[in-house]
Amino acid sequence: LEPIMSNKAELVFEHSFANKLSKGWRAQFGEWKAVDGVLRARQIPADNHAAAARQILEMKDGVFQMRFRLVEKGGAFHFGFDPKRGSLKKKGHLFSVIVTPKLAKITKHIDKAKPKEDPNEDLAKVAHQFEAEKWHTLLLEKVGTKVAAQIKLDDGGKTLVMKASHPTFHVPTPTLVFRCVGDGVEIDDINVWQTK
């Protein structure tokens, strides 16, 4: 996959989970393990929270690519960002690409300090049956207030494309945010580039 609204510049992060987690990896909820060369995530019901983890990597604009698949009873895979502390008057996540067995979407997340005035908002959505155990490639671009997500499907043919924008998206982001609903999700071959 290649970017559609920017160009790749310096490669600033890459990791393939060869039976270890990367430096700067932080898991908050759920189980996250490097197993057989991939990152395996699953939700732990007792947490009462989606499995959630972060990779420390401060960025502003960038191109983010990885392989992922839903496995077993995986309910959803989320990849997104938090705003850098102090960059927005907002409590909570910035936005995510979310993949479920039936669809993919770009969601601007709720402001937890004022949930009624600023709720979750799906900015782009595409229907697709994401079968368990099949690998896909996600390429996400974040450029100013705009984002574009491409998902190349496992058959090597069709690529799903979503675009969205929001005034809050321009801010710096201190980490990459990963979440898993259910059991589970596998992730591999993460690469991040600065944009030209």
C-alpha positions as CSV (number, residue, x, y, z in Angstrom):
1,L,0.0,0.0,0.0
2,E,1.1,3.6,-0.7
3,P,-0.2,6.8,0.8
4,I,-3.0,8.6,-1.1
5,M,-2.7,12.1,0.4
6,S,0.9,12.4,1.5
7,N,4.3,10.8,0.9
8,K,6.5,8.7,3.1
9,A,9.6,10.3,4.5
10,E,11.9,9.0,7.3
11,L,11.0,5.6,8.8
12,V,10.8,6.3,12.5
13,F,9.5,3.1,13.9
14,E,9.3,-0.6,12.9
15,H,8.6,-3.7,14.8
16,S,7.7,-7.3,13.8
17,F,7.1,-8.9,17.3
18,A,9.7,-11.7,17.0
19,N,8.7,-13.1,20.3
20,K,9.2,-9.8,22.2
21,L,7.4,-6.6,22.7
22,S,9.0,-3.3,21.5
23,K,10.7,-0.8,23.7
24,G,8.1,1.7,25.0
25,W,5.2,-0.7,24.9
26,R,2.7,-0.2,27.7
27,A,-0.4,-2.4,28.3
28,Q,-3.2,-1.0,30.5
29,F,-5.9,-3.7,30.1
30,G,-6.3,-7.2,28.7
31,E,-3.6,-9.6,27.7
32,W,-0.9,-8.6,25.1
33,K,1.7,-11.2,24.2
34,A,4.3,-11.7,21.5
35,V,3.6,-15.3,20.3
36,D,5.0,-17.0,17.2
37,G,6.2,-13.7,15.8
38,V,3.0,-11.7,16.1
39,L,1.3,-9.7,18.8
40,R,-1.7,-11.5,20.3
41,A,-4.3,-9.5,22.2
42,R,-7.4,-10.6,24.1
43,Q,-9.9,-8.9,26.4
44,I,-10.1,-10.1,30.0
45,P,-13.7,-10.1,31.1
46,A,-12.8,-9.2,34.7
47,D,-11.3,-5.9,33.5
48,N,-14.7,-4.7,32.4
49,H,-12.8,-2.8,29.7
50,A,-11.5,-3.4,26.2
51,A,-7.9,-4.7,26.0
52,A,-5.9,-1.6,25.6
53,A,-2.2,-0.9,25.1
54,R,0.0,2.0,23.8
55,Q,3.3,2.3,22.0
56,I,5.2,5.4,23.0
57,L,5.9,7.4,19.8
58,E,5.3,11.1,19.6
59,M,4.1,12.2,16.2
60,K,2.1,14.9,14.5
61,D,1.6,14.0,10.9
62,G,2.6,10.5,9.8
63,V,1.9,7.3,7.8
64,F,1.2,4.2,9.9
65,Q,1.1,0.7,8.5
66,M,0.5,-2.8,10.0
67,R,-1.0,-6.2,9.4
68,F,-3.9,-7.4,11.5
69,R,-6.5,-10.1,11.8
70,L,-9.4,-11.0,14.0
71,V,-9.0,-14.4,15.5
72,E,-11.4,-16.8,17.3
73,K,-14.1,-14.6,18.9
74,G,-12.5,-11.3,18.1
75,G,-15.2,-8.6,18.3
76,A,-13.2,-5.5,17.2
77,F,-9.7,-4.1,16.5
78,H,-9.1,-0.4,17.2
79,F,-6.0,1.6,16.1
80,G,-5.8,5.2,17.0
81,F,-4.4,8.1,19.0
82,D,-4.8,10.2,22.1
83,P,-4.2,14.0,22.0
84,K,-1.0,15.2,23.6
85,R,-1.7,16.5,27.1
86,G,-2.6,20.2,27.0
87,S,-3.0,20.3,23.2
88,L,-6.8,20.1,23.4
89,K,-9.5,20.9,25.9
90,K,-10.7,17.3,25.8
91,K,-10.7,14.2,28.0
92,G,-10.3,10.9,26.2
93,H,-9.1,9.5,22.9
94,L,-8.7,11.5,19.7
95,F,-9.8,9.1,17.0
96,S,-9.5,5.5,15.8
97,V,-9.9,3.2,12.9
98,I,-12.2,0.4,14.1
99,V,-12.6,-3.0,12.4
100,T,-15.4,-5.4,13.4
101,P,-16.5,-8.6,11.7
102,K,-19.0,-6.6,9.7
103,L,-17.5,-3.2,9.0
104,A,-14.6,-0.7,9.2
105,K,-14.9,2.9,10.3
106,I,-13.1,6.0,11.4
107,T,-14.5,7.3,14.7
108,K,-13.9,10.7,16.4
109,H,-14.0,9.8,20.0
110,I,-16.2,11.2,22.8
111,D,-15.0,14.0,25.1
112,K,-15.5,12.4,28.4
113,A,-15.7,15.8,30.1
114,K,-18.8,16.7,28.1
115,P,-20.2,13.5,26.6
116,K,-23.6,14.9,25.7
117,E,-22.2,17.9,23.8
118,D,-19.3,16.0,22.1
119,P,-20.2,12.3,21.7
120,N,-18.5,9.6,19.6
121,E,-19.0,10.4,15.9
122,D,-18.5,8.0,13.0
123,L,-16.9,10.1,10.2
124,A,-16.5,7.3,7.6
125,K,-17.7,3.8,7.4
126,V,-17.6,0.9,4.9
127,A,-19.3,-2.5,5.2
128,H,-17.3,-5.7,4.8
129,Q,-17.3,-9.2,6.2
130,F,-14.0,-9.5,8.0
131,E,-13.6,-13.2,8.5
132,A,-11.6,-14.5,11.5
133,E,-8.1,-15.8,10.8
134,K,-7.6,-13.8,7.6
135,W,-4.8,-11.2,7.5
136,H,-5.3,-7.6,6.2
137,T,-3.0,-4.6,5.8
138,L,-4.0,-1.2,7.3
139,L,-2.3,2.0,6.1
140,L,-3.4,5.1,7.9
141,E,-2.4,8.7,7.1
142,K,-2.7,11.6,9.5
143,V,-2.0,15.0,7.9
144,G,-3.2,18.1,9.6
145,T,-7.0,17.8,10.2
146,K,-7.4,15.0,7.6
147,V,-7.0,11.2,7.9
148,A,-7.2,8.5,5.3
149,A,-7.3,4.8,6.0
150,Q,-6.8,2.0,3.4
151,I,-7.4,-1.7,4.3
152,K,-6.0,-4.1,1.7
153,L,-8.0,-7.3,2.0
154,D,-6.5,-10.8,2.4
155,D,-7.3,-11.9,-1.1
156,G,-4.8,-9.4,-2.5
157,G,-7.4,-7.7,-4.6
158,K,-9.9,-5.2,-3.2
159,T,-8.7,-2.3,-1.0
160,L,-11.2,-0.4,1.2
161,V,-10.7,3.3,1.4
162,M,-12.0,5.8,4.0
163,K,-11.4,9.5,4.4
164,A,-12.3,11.8,7.2
165,S,-11.5,15.2,8.8
166,H,-12.1,17.0,12.0
167,P,-10.7,20.2,13.5
168,T,-9.2,18.4,16.5
169,F,-7.1,16.0,14.4
170,H,-4.2,18.4,13.8
171,V,-2.7,18.0,17.4
172,P,0.4,16.1,18.3
173,T,-0.1,12.5,19.6
174,P,2.2,10.9,22.2
175,T,1.4,7.3,21.6
176,L,-0.1,4.7,19.2
177,V,-3.2,3.3,20.8
178,F,-4.3,-0.3,20.2
179,R,-7.5,-1.9,21.6
180,C,-9.1,-5.3,21.3
181,V,-12.7,-6.3,22.0
182,G,-13.2,-10.0,22.7
183,D,-10.8,-12.8,22.0
184,G,-8.9,-11.7,20.1
185,V,-6.8,-9.8,17.6
186,E,-3.3,-10.4,16.1
187,I,-1.0,-7.6,14.9
188,D,2.3,-7.7,13.1
189,D,4.8,-5.7,11.0
190,I,4.1,-2.2,12.3
191,N,5.9,0.6,10.4
192,V,5.6,4.3,10.9
193,W,7.0,7.1,8.6
194,Q,7.1,10.8,8.9
195,T,5.4,12.6,6.0
196,K,7.1,14.8,3.4
